[in-house]
Amino acid sequence: MPSLKDLRVRITSVKSTQRITSAMKMVAAAKLRRAQEQAEASRPYAERMERMLGSVAASVSDVSSAPPLLAGTGKDDVHLLVIMTTDRGLCGGFNTNIGRWARQQIRSLVSDGKQVKLLIVGRKGFGMLRSEFGSMIIDTIEDTAKPTPKFDTAAAIASRVTTMFDDGEFDVCTIVYNRFESALSQIVTPLQLIPFSQDAAGDDKKEDDAATGDGPNVAYDYEPEENAILAELLPRNLSVQVFRAMLESFASEQGARMAAMDNATRNAGDLIDQLTINYNRTRQAFITKELIEIISGAEAL
């Protein structure tokens, strides 16, 4: 049975932990509101840009003469995965879900005979994957969200990916991030960056056509020609999509941390109640024992 001193020390320790988790919850909640607004504000622009580029790309008659970011290399032998994680922990299953998806995807690609390269954003991603896939990691980018995500950082990441593609280091690039749904729900979302995928943009365009009444018979004239427009906008779209992923990931991180710290605070409260009950029972047992000893001594006299 633990002594009264041990129980008091344990209760004091848990109370200190509860104060820390409660403070972290409030900080995450304060950051979450602004992060959520930024993530939701970035979606219409990014989705419309994808949709517009999908429409322009669909009108290109000769794909072989299209810009490399659209045409690709014609192969899919080497895959670059940009894994978007956090620099700090204490955010529930945020990084675990990303890591689980990444492991499954890497194993699937390797089993298909593909070569995989990893560009990891965030220290936690490197810590999760280095033991099993350390040889595939080409670099780790840290501190991308201090204090909040910046477009310049996203543009730098996009520029590095573009440079690697121009140097022939990979054929397909996919970014993986947590899409913010709510403080309790984040969805692991892969998005193919290179070559530009018209599938998702095509689905959005069909929904938009149905809403506006435009159909497949609508024809557009482009000035300048389609390839010139794509050559200018595809690199910009790359930066926009990376920035969108950073904003979604940052909002998801704050939501996951707020939920995790809320659970930790409540669990600490339950543990304090249990320890307090044990302390009172132990104290009562000691008091009863002392009374018995006093009474026994008095009767012996």
C-alpha positions, 0 to 999 in steps of 0.5 A: 500500500502506498504511503500518504506522502507518496499519494500526496506527491502523485496527486500534486504531480497529476494536478500540475499535468492537468494545468499544463494540458488545460493551458495547451488546450486553450492555446490550441483552441485560440489558434484553431479558429484563425487556422480554420478560417484560413484553411476554409478561405483557401479552398475556393481559390485552390479548387477553382484553379484546379478546375480551370487548369483541368478545363484548359488541359482537356482542350490540349489536342497534342499532350506530347507538346504540352508543358512537362508538368502536365505531360509528365515523363511518360513513365511512373517508375519513380514516385516522390511522396511529400509527407506533411506532418508536424514538428511537435507532438501531443496532437492525438492520432494526427501524425499516426494516421499520416504515417499509417497511410504512408507505410501502406502506400510505400509498401504497395508501390515497392511491391509493384516494382516502383522506386519511392523517394520521400520528402518529409515536412515536419520532424515527427514524420522523419521520426516515424519513417526513418527506421523502416524507410530511412534510405528513401528519405531525401530530406526533412523540412522543419519549422514550416508553420512558425508561427503560421504557414506562409506562402513563401514557404510553400513556394520554396517547397514547390520550387524544390519539387519542380527542380527535382522534376526538371532534373529527372529525379522522379516521375510522379509526385504526390503530397499527403496531408490531413484535410480539416473537417472539424476539431474531431475529424481530420481526413488523410488526403493524397493529392497528385501534384506532378503530372497535373491530374485532371481526374479530380478537376474533372469531377469538380467541373462536372458538378460546377457545370451541373450547377451553372447549366453549362454543358460539354458543348460549351466551347472556349477560345484561349488567348494566348494558346493553351500551352502558353497558359499552362506553362505559366499557371501550372507552376503557380498552381503547384505553389497554391496546392502546397500552400493549401495543404499546409493550411489544412494540415495546420488547422487539423493539427490545432484541432487534433491537439485541442481534442487530445488535450481536452481528453488528457485534462478530463482523464487527469481529473478522473485520476485525481478523483481516484487518487484522492479517494485512495488517499482518504481511505489510506488516511482513515486506515492509518487513523483507525490503526492509531486509535486501536493502538492507543485504546489497546495501550490504555486497556493494557495499563 
